[in-house]
Amino acid sequence: MTARLTHVAASVRHLPLRHLRRSAIAEGAFLCCMLALPTAASAQSSAGQARTLDAVSVIAVPEDPQSTMGSAYVLTEQELEKFEHTNVNSVLRSVPGVYLREEDGMGTFPNIGIRAGSSGRSGRISLMEDGIPAAMSPYANTSAYYFPTIGRMAGIEVLKGPEVLLYGPQTTSGAINFLSTPIPATPSGSLRTELGQYGTKKIHANYGATIGQWGFLAETYQRETDGFHKLDRSTRTAGSDVEEYLLKARWRSEPGAGPRQQVDIKLFSGQEDADVSYLGLTDADFRVNPDRRYHLGELQRMDRSRKSVSVRHQIELNPSTSLATTAYWADTSRHYNRLNQINGVGIGSVVNTINNNGPDAALLQGILDGTADTTHANGVRYGHNHQDFIAKGLQLEVLSNFSTGAARHELTAGIRWHQDTTKNGTTGIGNSIYSQVNGSLVYESTSAATLTQGEAKALAFWLADRISIGSLNLMPVLRHERVKSHANTAQPKTDLNSNEINKTTVGLGVNYAMTSEWTLLGGVHQGFAPPGSGVANGTKGEESINYEGGVRYRRGDFGVDAIGFYSDYTNAMRNCLVANPCPDGSVEGTQQTGEKKVYGLELGMFADLYKQGGHRIPARLAYTFTDGEYTKDSDIATGVRKGDVLEYAPKHMLSAQLGWETTAWRSYVALNYGSSSCSNNTCGRPGVDPRYLKTESLVTVNLSTAYQLTRDVQVYAKIDNVFDEQKITNRGPDGARGNMGRYVAMGLRVDF
């Protein structure tokens, strides 16, 4: 962070958000609850006068409630600083309509869904960083095993409604855009350090400047932790190490020297090593010690690395038209040594067998405890899931302002060419076999793996026209995706290993300002998500029709957003993964899982309860109600059935914050609640025992306080999960998984 906190949050609501980022000022706290616009609002520019495209932001004017049409949410830099979370799940809990399920309790594998879209590996959201697709392979392998590190971000945008058609390719539910640290307007830098429990250490430092036509930023983020899990009979930790470096450079044309132009270059390199496990706990073992990890998983380790480059050129073609061109390339590696079989039983069934007292349940429990030796030839089998992904693309977007009679138009037109290449088995090793003897792993053998390479090529077009007529704003929007995929390029294309999709979707957003305080908004759009490269010809992507409508109220420092939503999935899909098995237990390929409907309410509120004499008490509230069911049987007999419940879709989610701010002190308390949910679509069927098919409701309380020692030095302390509540938040891939218990840390923020 390059900002100095010198103003109260209320002042920010009257500043364009792009000014916050480009001048690196982070005075803003929470900027309204649910606001959306894909580019800066036309209210900021008169008809016939263009503004430079901001390809970094997808929600550019959240402070203007009467110029936005759909549901969105902005977390500013100061909002992120309140609790200094390094787990993206903890951050996004304050966003209405976003569903999260903890897997390792530290956010290594985010499972994020929007409006009850599939949350498995965040594969049904459009994930971006600075407006550029960030998933490791957004078309060929949509599961987001790579996720931007939240600890180095300067902001987050969550977008829903018709405007998501401007981004994609996943448009059935919503989009999340992470905003990296901006280049500062003046020479400045910052240092953030933190020490916490479980051997946790964090350093985040950057420095940059804008001098004349040139600007730059250099940044590093490093964090290490031993983790809160404890492995049986092992000195190994269950933590992670993150090391990232970022470099930005910018050139701007001289004022008056031809058309205005700007070139931005961004270079990134990052590495994460995590001792994570797909094996959870039996319910009985979780009740005794939720921090336990079985010894059999001590060799599990995931190494993730990413290198990326992007170049963006912006030019003002004339006073009413501008063009942004972006080229991007990313190389992501995910090398994971994971436990996938115990005594001949595959991961996904081991704990379930023990919980339900199935065949050899006592023997499997003894193997987990280390009191019994393995008896199967594949005693303890580790798979070497080593994959490399290259994603590259070129995107052009034109923005033009003009008028036709009393109507003002802001026309956006874009095109994106994108190619994904996926490689599996890149190291040439497949499975390693161990035996367990007297509670220890004994190596037996390793098999070879066959290299496979898949690809997906996509060409996307989009067109939107924001039309303003007095107090009424309309935005028709259209998107077309053409996706060609090939599961294994080493083999000739056939109907079994290749696919081609041409899909056109449309949407309409409406906003009407009844008064200066009350605004009505609504929208409808067709959603689409590609099925990935490993599918046969004729496989359709996920398809939905999404509706939303609500009201927005603003008066001074008080605001309310209430938005209802209804999503009708005409072709729900799931990527079958070890981490997220399909209903029939499949862990490979893609399944069409019938039809489903999802409906609910998102409520957001903010207010200054007290503001006088240098004291301010801000309050925030985010609540989501969700319901729905599957409305049609799956295309396979073992899949979902009509009337089945939605997986991992809690009916009630609540986040409430209360703060106390003075010139020197800033203190906050946050309460988070999530009700229980089904982990499997079958848990509501007649005759099915739901005991081991549900998560548990969870209430956590977080505290933080910060003191301004000098103008540029601030110290802080925080306690996450004050009351040390730990519940079952996930039941996959195999067994009960829970959240982290109480965590205490202290840190230092220095600006210079």
DAMOWO-V925101 format. One record per backbone hydrogen bond with DSSP energy under -1.0 kcal/mol. NH is the residue of the N-H (numbers start at 1). CO is the residue of the C=O. If there is no record, write none. Layout:
# DAMOWO-V925101
nh:NH co:CO
nh:NH co:CO
This chain:
# DAMOWO-V925101
nh:6 co:4
nh:12 co:9
nh:15 co:12
nh:19 co:16
nh:20 co:16
nh:21 co:17
nh:22 co:18
nh:23 co:19
nh:25 co:20
nh:44 co:41
nh:45 co:42
nh:49 co:46
nh:50 co:319
nh:64 co:61
nh:67 co:64
nh:69 co:36
nh:73 co:158
nh:75 co:156
nh:78 co:28
nh:80 co:76
nh:81 co:77
nh:82 co:78
nh:84 co:80
nh:91 co:87
nh:92 co:88
nh:94 co:91
nh:95 co:92
nh:98 co:95
nh:99 co:113
nh:101 co:111
nh:113 co:99
nh:115 co:97
nh:117 co:114
nh:122 co:119
nh:123 co:120
nh:126 co:174
nh:128 co:176
nh:129 co:132
nh:130 co:178
nh:132 co:129
nh:134 co:127
nh:141 co:137
nh:144 co:121
nh:145 co:143
nh:152 co:149
nh:153 co:150
nh:154 co:179
nh:156 co:75
nh:157 co:177
nh:158 co:73
nh:159 co:175
nh:160 co:71
nh:164 co:161
nh:165 co:162
nh:166 co:163
nh:167 co:164
nh:171 co:528
nh:175 co:159
nh:176 co:126
nh:177 co:157
nh:178 co:128
nh:179 co:155
nh:188 co:208
nh:190 co:206
nh:191 co:750
nh:192 co:204
nh:193 co:748
nh:194 co:202
nh:195 co:746
nh:196 co:200
nh:197 co:744
nh:200 co:197
nh:201 co:224
nh:202 co:194
nh:203 co:222
nh:204 co:192
nh:205 co:220
nh:206 co:190
nh:207 co:218
nh:208 co:188
nh:209 co:216
nh:211 co:214
nh:214 co:211
nh:215 co:250
nh:216 co:209
nh:217 co:248
nh:218 co:207
nh:219 co:246
nh:220 co:205
nh:221 co:244
nh:222 co:203
nh:223 co:242
nh:224 co:201
nh:225 co:240
nh:226 co:198
nh:230 co:291
nh:232 co:293
nh:234 co:231
nh:238 co:226
nh:240 co:225
nh:241 co:273
nh:242 co:223
nh:243 co:271
nh:244 co:221
nh:245 co:269
nh:246 co:219
nh:247 co:267
nh:248 co:217
nh:249 co:265
nh:250 co:215
nh:251 co:263
nh:252 co:213
nh:253 co:261
nh:257 co:254
nh:258 co:256
nh:262 co:314
nh:263 co:251
nh:264 co:312
nh:265 co:249
nh:266 co:310
nh:267 co:247
nh:268 co:308
nh:269 co:245
nh:270 co:306
nh:271 co:243
nh:272 co:304
nh:273 co:241
nh:274 co:302
nh:275 co:239
nh:276 co:274
nh:280 co:734
nh:281 co:736
nh:286 co:282
nh:287 co:283
nh:288 co:284
nh:289 co:285
nh:292 co:289
nh:293 co:230
nh:297 co:294
nh:298 co:295
nh:300 co:297
nh:301 co:337
nh:302 co:274
nh:303 co:335
nh:304 co:272
nh:305 co:333
nh:306 co:270
nh:307 co:331
nh:308 co:268
nh:309 co:329
nh:310 co:266
nh:311 co:327
nh:312 co:264
nh:313 co:325
nh:314 co:262
nh:315 co:323
nh:316 co:260
nh:317 co:321
nh:318 co:321
nh:321 co:318
nh:322 co:399
nh:323 co:315
nh:324 co:397
nh:325 co:313
nh:326 co:395
nh:327 co:311
nh:328 co:393
nh:329 co:309
nh:330 co:391
nh:331 co:307
nh:332 co:389
nh:333 co:305
nh:334 co:387
nh:335 co:303
nh:336 co:385
nh:337 co:301
nh:338 co:383
nh:340 co:381
nh:341 co:381
nh:342 co:345
nh:343 co:379
nh:344 co:378
nh:345 co:342
nh:347 co:340
nh:349 co:346
nh:353 co:349
nh:354 co:350
nh:355 co:351
nh:356 co:352
nh:357 co:354
nh:358 co:353
nh:361 co:358
nh:364 co:360
nh:365 co:361
nh:366 co:362
nh:367 co:363
nh:368 co:364
nh:369 co:365
nh:370 co:366
nh:371 co:366
nh:372 co:366
nh:374 co:436
nh:379 co:377
nh:380 co:434
nh:381 co:341
nh:382 co:432
nh:383 co:338
nh:384 co:430
nh:385 co:336
nh:385 co:383
nh:386 co:384
nh:387 co:334
nh:388 co:423
nh:389 co:332
nh:390 co:421
nh:391 co:330
nh:392 co:419
nh:393 co:328
nh:394 co:417
nh:395 co:326
nh:396 co:415
nh:397 co:324
nh:398 co:413
nh:399 co:322
nh:400 co:411
nh:401 co:320
nh:402 co:409
nh:404 co:407
nh:407 co:404
nh:408 co:468
nh:409 co:402
nh:410 co:466
nh:411 co:400
nh:412 co:464
nh:413 co:398
nh:414 co:462
nh:415 co:396
nh:416 co:460
nh:417 co:394
nh:418 co:458
nh:419 co:392
nh:420 co:456
nh:421 co:390
nh:422 co:454
nh:423 co:388
nh:424 co:452
nh:425 co:386
nh:426 co:386
nh:428 co:425
nh:430 co:447
nh:432 co:382
nh:433 co:445
nh:434 co:380
nh:435 co:442
nh:437 co:440
nh:440 co:437
nh:442 co:435
nh:444 co:433
nh:445 co:433
nh:447 co:431
nh:449 co:428
nh:452 co:424
nh:454 co:422
nh:455 co:486
nh:456 co:420
nh:457 co:484
nh:458 co:418
nh:459 co:482
nh:460 co:416
nh:461 co:480
nh:462 co:414
nh:463 co:478
nh:464 co:412
nh:465 co:476
nh:466 co:410
nh:467 co:474
nh:468 co:408
nh:469 co:472
nh:472 co:469
nh:473 co:511
nh:474 co:467
nh:475 co:509
nh:477 co:507
nh:478 co:463
nh:479 co:505
nh:480 co:461
nh:481 co:503
nh:482 co:459
nh:483 co:501
nh:484 co:457
nh:485 co:499
nh:486 co:455
nh:487 co:497
nh:489 co:453
nh:491 co:488
nh:498 co:494
nh:499 co:485
nh:501 co:483
nh:503 co:481
nh:505 co:479
nh:507 co:477
nh:508 co:524
nh:509 co:475
nh:510 co:522
nh:511 co:473
nh:512 co:520
nh:513 co:471
nh:514 co:518
nh:515 co:518
nh:519 co:552
nh:520 co:512
nh:521 co:550
nh:522 co:510
nh:523 co:548
nh:524 co:508
nh:525 co:546
nh:526 co:506
nh:527 co:544
nh:529 co:542
nh:533 co:140
nh:535 co:533
nh:537 co:495
nh:539 co:536
nh:542 co:529
nh:543 co:571
nh:544 co:527
nh:545 co:568
nh:546 co:525
nh:547 co:566
nh:548 co:523
nh:549 co:564
nh:550 co:521
nh:551 co:562
nh:552 co:519
nh:553 co:560
nh:554 co:517
nh:555 co:558
nh:558 co:555
nh:559 co:606
nh:560 co:553
nh:561 co:604
nh:562 co:551
nh:563 co:602
nh:564 co:549
nh:565 co:600
nh:566 co:547
nh:567 co:598
nh:568 co:545
nh:569 co:596
nh:571 co:543
nh:572 co:594
nh:574 co:591
nh:576 co:589
nh:577 co:580
nh:582 co:586
nh:585 co:582
nh:591 co:574
nh:593 co:572
nh:596 co:569
nh:597 co:629
nh:598 co:567
nh:599 co:627
nh:600 co:565
nh:601 co:625
nh:602 co:563
nh:603 co:623
nh:604 co:561
nh:605 co:621
nh:606 co:559
nh:607 co:619
nh:609 co:617
nh:612 co:615
nh:615 co:612
nh:616 co:661
nh:617 co:610
nh:619 co:607
nh:620 co:657
nh:621 co:605
nh:622 co:655
nh:623 co:603
nh:624 co:653
nh:625 co:601
nh:626 co:651
nh:627 co:599
nh:629 co:597
nh:630 co:644
nh:631 co:595
nh:632 co:595
nh:634 co:640
nh:635 co:592
nh:639 co:636
nh:643 co:630
nh:644 co:641
nh:645 co:681
nh:648 co:678
nh:653 co:624
nh:654 co:673
nh:655 co:622
nh:656 co:671
nh:657 co:620
nh:658 co:669
nh:659 co:618
nh:660 co:667
nh:661 co:616
nh:662 co:665
nh:666 co:706
nh:667 co:660
nh:668 co:704
nh:669 co:658
nh:670 co:702
nh:671 co:656
nh:672 co:700
nh:673 co:654
nh:674 co:698
nh:675 co:652
nh:679 co:693
nh:683 co:680
nh:685 co:682
nh:688 co:685
nh:693 co:690
nh:695 co:677
nh:696 co:728
nh:698 co:674
nh:700 co:672
nh:702 co:670
nh:703 co:719
nh:704 co:668
nh:705 co:717
nh:706 co:666
nh:707 co:715
nh:708 co:664
nh:709 co:707
nh:709 co:713
nh:710 co:713
nh:714 co:749
nh:715 co:707
nh:716 co:747
nh:717 co:705
nh:718 co:745
nh:719 co:703
nh:720 co:743
nh:722 co:701
nh:724 co:721
nh:729 co:737
nh:730 co:737
nh:734 co:278
nh:736 co:281
nh:737 co:730
nh:743 co:720
nh:745 co:718
nh:746 co:195
nh:747 co:716
nh:748 co:193
nh:749 co:714
nh:750 co:191
nh:751 co:712
nh:752 co:189
